[in-house]
Amino acid sequence: MEPDGPGSAPVLELPLPADHRLQQLDRPDLGAFVAMMLADPAAYAGRRFELASDAPMWEFLRGPGYQADIAALRRDYPAVGWTLFTEWAQRTLRPGA
């Protein structure tokens, strides 16, 4: 992850096409969702979930990309917290963090 120029934010470059969003999920968000499900398994039995907490505009694989409904996840399961990519990147990729 290199800064784009003096005073600019770092840029994470990935070799992906430009017309799809790359959805992300922070591991603590996944853990919070799983804990919620384990606390009340009957409420989630037989359901399938696609999870994501943010969708930066990055180039992504050819095809439809991920299809998680981030707005619905945030609305229906606010207790998870749903980390934005920028929050994850600042916490994870900054030296000394």
Secondary structure as UniProt FT lines:
FT   STRAND          2..3
FT   TURN            6..7
FT   STRAND          10..11
FT   HELIX           27..39
FT   HELIX           41..44
FT   TURN            45..46
FT   HELIX           70..76
FT   HELIX           78..80
FT   HELIX           85..93
FT   TURN            95..96
//
